[in-house]
Amino acid sequence: MTVPSARGKGGAAGQGPRRAGGGNRWRRLRAGAGLAGALAGLAAVTAAPADATSGHSNGSFETPVVRPNTFQTFSEGRSIGAWSVSGGTVDLVGQGFWQAADGAQSLDLNGSGPGEVSQTFSTLPLVKYEIGYRLAGNPAAAPAVKTGQVWIGGDVAQNFSFDTTGKSFADMGYVQQKVTFVATGLSATVRFNSTVPGAWGPVIDDVTVKSCLVIICHL
């Protein structure tokens, strides 16, 4: 993400509200939880449905910590906590640079150009999973509409877009997005990538994973 001269450091960072737990039929799992955590989640769904966390995914991109009011560019092959930069470059944006949806940091999917991040997490066959995330866009420069994709394994699960018109560093305008799939094995890989050129891309934060038994969940 290149900072144009008119951009400055932006306004004071806001903090987006943390979301409450999901429905009674959902077990919330953090991407990257081990198989034991997934099994515990399944037991919770079948025995005592409730919303609870299991494991840690760095879904809010809080690790590593970036110096406040700055950003750090990560290139292909590097890690951002449990995430791998699987192509191009991305920017991990520190506290105070702009508004985060959850916690203090967020991720611009364009560094010096479009990039992508991926993470593999444990699953159980015939269990339905919902990947939730908050979406915004870097409002500092054109194009106004930021686009990208969510992949599950080798398939595009969602094409997304976000219009930054009227948005600012203090009010990023995050929207909730979700993708669902039914697992066929013991693990799945989710990947987020930008499809917009330049250094100002879509921004993601607060990535979560929930699960429910196919025979009882309602999506």
HUZITA-V452170 format. One line per field, one symbol per residue. phi: phi as a letter, one per 30 degrees, with the letter a starting at -180 (. if undefined). psi: psi as a letter, one per 20 degrees, with the letter a starting at -180 (. if undefined). burial: 1 if it has 24 or more other C-alpha atoms within 12 Angstrom, else 0. A space follows every 50 residues. Layout:
phi=???
psi=???
burial=???
//
This chain:
phi=.dcddddicidddcbdddddddddcccdbdejddddddddddddddcbea cacbibchdchdbddceeibbbdccejccbiddcdcaibbcdcdejdadc dbicbabddccdadbabbacbdbbeicdcbccacbbadddadddccbabc cciccdcacbbbcdeicbddbdiebdbabbacdcbcabccbcbdbcdjcb cdcbahdbbbbadedbdbc
psi=opoqhigbirapproqqqqrrarhjqoppppiqrhghggggghhghgnpr pqqoapikhjliprpqpqkrqppprpirqnciqpojqbqrpoprpigrpq hpbhrrppjpdiaqaqqqppqqrpqjppqpoqrppaqojhrqqhopqaqp qocjqohpprqpojpirrhhnhkqqpqqpqqpqiajqqppppqqjprajn aqpqrlprpqqqphiiqo.
burial=11000000110011110000000011111111111011111101100011 11111111111111010011111111011111111111111111111111 11111111111111111111111100111111111111111001111111 11000010011111001111111111111111100011111111111111 1111111111111100100
//
